Amino acid sequence: MYEKDNISKILKALSHKDRLDIVIGLYHNECSVSECQKKMKLPQSTISQHLKTIMEAGITESKRSGTTICYKVVNKFAIELIELIDK
């Protein structure tokens, strides 16, 4: 079972449409800030701020490859939500 505090943080982070879109995109294909920016057509700073919120909620993790940081969804509750949304 999931802890209510964690669920609350995740739901709050995903309550913003752009953050939800970012998380759904990262679920399907891990990518960098610049790749997210190209797909979503939002400013880099906006994507970075959203990713910070998403990471602080424990939804994603990042991995550095040279100068690029790639993000992927790792939280099981968030994955279950995305799978429900994608049906």
C-alpha positions in Angstrom: 0.0 0.0 0.0 1.2 3.5 -0.7 1.7 6.2 2.0 -0.9 9.0 2.0 1.8 11.7 2.2 3.5 10.4 -0.9 0.3 10.0 -2.8 -0.6 13.6 -1.9 2.7 14.9 -3.2 2.4 13.0 -6.4 -1.2 14.1 -7.1 -0.3 17.7 -6.4 2.6 17.5 -8.8 0.5 15.9 -11.5 -2.4 18.3 -11.0 -0.8 20.8 -13.4 -1.5 19.9 -17.1 2.0 20.5 -18.4 3.6 18.4 -15.6 1.1 15.6 -16.3 2.1 15.8 -20.0 5.8 15.8 -19.1 5.4 12.7 -16.9 3.3 10.8 -19.5 6.0 11.7 -22.1 8.8 10.5 -19.8 6.9 7.3 -19.1 6.9 6.4 -22.8 10.4 7.7 -23.5 13.0 9.0 -21.1 14.5 12.3 -22.3 16.4 15.5 -21.5 15.1 19.0 -20.8 15.8 20.0 -24.4 14.0 17.0 -25.8 11.0 17.8 -23.6 11.2 21.4 -24.7 11.1 20.5 -28.4 8.1 18.2 -27.9 6.1 20.5 -25.7 7.1 23.8 -27.2 7.5 25.5 -23.8 10.5 27.6 -22.6 13.5 25.6 -21.2 13.1 27.3 -17.9 9.5 26.3 -17.6 10.3 22.7 -18.4 13.2 22.8 -15.8 10.9 24.2 -13.1 8.3 21.5 -13.8 10.9 18.8 -13.7 12.1 20.1 -10.4 8.6 19.8 -9.0 8.2 16.3 -10.5 11.5 15.1 -9.1 10.8 16.6 -5.6 7.5 14.6 -5.6 9.6 11.4 -6.2 8.0 10.7 -9.6 11.2 10.7 -11.7 14.9 10.2 -11.4 17.7 11.7 -13.5 20.8 10.2 -15.0 23.7 12.2 -16.4 25.3 11.2 -19.6 28.1 13.7 -20.4 26.5 17.1 -20.3 23.0 15.8 -20.8 20.7 14.8 -18.0 18.0 12.3 -18.9 14.8 11.9 -16.8 12.6 8.8 -16.4 9.5 7.9 -14.4 10.3 5.5 -11.5 7.5 5.9 -9.0 5.2 2.9 -9.1 2.1 4.9 -8.1 2.7 7.4 -10.8 3.2 4.6 -13.3 -0.1 3.1 -12.3 -1.8 6.4 -12.8 -0.3 7.0 -16.2 -1.3 3.5 -17.3 -4.9 4.2 -16.2 -4.9 7.5 -18.1 -3.4 5.9 -21.3 -6.1 3.2 -21.5 
